[in-house]
């Protein structure tokens, strides 16, 4: 575990500092963050998502977005709509891993800027679908090549076989998480 913690300190140099713990704070066992999957995946996702962000929190060059800063959460929505076509708020929330309130605020901002449009779902009038506008598609087309180039640069540290294994492992985790989550939902005893 010491070797793994040292690797983590190489990634996050601030962990090299030894700070005194307040008296009376006794932790029975620590979590090995180098091997704690939720921590590692979350940190990686955050770091990948924010590459290129400036101090303003804008994810991309404001010149690309007509001077309006575009945050990562807004970019994720644009990517999902460009990739999947029209989606409901709940579908975006599930795919993007964001809550409905965050999605709603981001969609409102994107609609105000003319990048998305909303309309009633023809199959279910209670739902609202979001879709890209021509300006939203133009924005996606302007930004996505640089994002794909960054992804290729990031993935270049792996061989094609390692990359295939990596994505296969991610698929297995997603399937297992779906099974575990479904089992947890079914185990709820509402009559207790």
N, C-alpha and C positions, 0 to 999 in steps of 0.2 A: 504494500500500500504506500510506503514511503516513496518508492520510485515513481508511482503513478501521481502522487501528490506533487512531486518535483516537476513532472511534465506539465501539470496544471499551472504551477508557478511560472514556468517558462512562457506559457500562453498569457497568463495574467500576472505580470510582474508585481503588482501591488500586494499579492498574496505572500510575497517574500518577507514583508515586514512582519515582525512578531509584535503583536500588541497584547498588553496585559488584559486579562479577563477580570471583570469586577469580582470582588470577594463574594462568596456565596453562590456563584454560578458554577454548577457542576453538571456537566453533560455526560450521561452514562456511556453513550457511544456516538461517534461522529459518522456522518455520511461521507463516503469516499466520492467526492464530487467528480473526480476523473473517471469514475465508473458509474455515475448516477445518470442514467439515460435522459430523464426529463431535463436536468440541468444542461447537459451537453447539447441536446437537440435545440432547446430554447435559445441558448447562447449563440449557437451556430446560425439559427434562423434570424435572430436579431442582427447579428453582425453582417450576414449576407444581405439582408433587407436594407440596411442603412449604409452600405458602401456607396460613396458618392454624395451622401447628404452633407450639406454645409451646416454652418452654425445656426442657420435659420430653421433647420429641421426640414428644409425642402429636399425632396429626394432627387430632384433632377434640375438641370440648368433652367432657371426661370425664363430664359429666352425661348426655350422650347415650349413653355406653357404660357406664352404671351405675358410674361412678367409675373404670373401668379404662381406662388410656391405650390408644389405638388408633394404631398406627404406619401409615405410608403403605403398607408392604408388605402389612400385614393388610387394609387397605382395598382394595388392588388385588385381592386374592383374593376378598373379598366381592363386589366389582363384577363380576369374571369369573364367579363362581358365580351371581349374580343375573341376569346377561346371557345366559350360555351354558347354564346348568343344570349338572348334575353333570359334573365333570371329573376326570381322572386327574392325579396329581402331575406327570407329564411334560408334560401338556397345559397345566397352569397355568404351569409353568416356561417353556415356549415362549412362551405368550401374554404373560406378565408380564415376561419378560426377566430372570428370577431363576434361580439355580441350585437344584437339587433339595433340597439340604440346607436352604437358607433357606426354601423352600416348606414342607418337612416341619416345621421349627420353628414357623413361623407357623401352619400348620394345627393343630398340637398345641395351641398357645396358644388359637386360636379355638375348637377343640373343647372345651378345658377351660372356656372361658367360655360354652359352650353356643350358639355362633353357627354352627358347622358340625358335620356328622356324616359319618363315613366308613363305607363298606360295600364288600364285594367287588363287582367288575364282573360282572354276570350273564353277559356274553359272554366274559370272560377272567378266571378266578378268580385269576390271578397279579397282576392290577391292583386297586388300591383307588381307588374313586371318592369324591370329596368333594362335599357338597351343603350348601346353607344349611338351617338349622333355621328354624322360625317366628321365633325370637328373632333369627336372622341376617337374615331378610327384614325384620323390624321395624326393625332397626338400619340396613339399607340404605335403607329408606323414610324414616327419620328424617334421614339424612345427605345422601342424593343430591340433594334439591332445592337445598341450599346450594352443593353442588359444581357443579351445572348452572348456577346463577345466576352463580357465579364464572367458569365457562367462557364464558357469554354476555358477561360484562363483558370478559373477555380478548379474545374474538373481535370485540368491538365496534370495535376500532381498524381493522378491515378492512371493505371494502365486500363485499356478497354475492359479487360477481364475484371479488374477491381471495381471499376465503375458499374459494370453489370451486376456484380455481387452486391455492391452497396445498394443499388436500387431494388434488388431482389430482397435484401434484408429489410429495407424500408417497407416494401409491400407486405412482408410477413408481419412486421410490427403493426401496420395498419389493420390487417385482417384480424390479428390477435386482439388488438384494442377494440375492434368492433364486436368481437365475440365476448370479451370480458365486459364491455359496457352493456351489451344486450343482456347478459346473464345478471348483471347487477340490477338492471331495470326490472327483470322478471322476478328477482328475489324480494322485491318490496312487498311487504304484507300490509295492505291497506286496511285490513280488518283488525289489526292488532291494536 
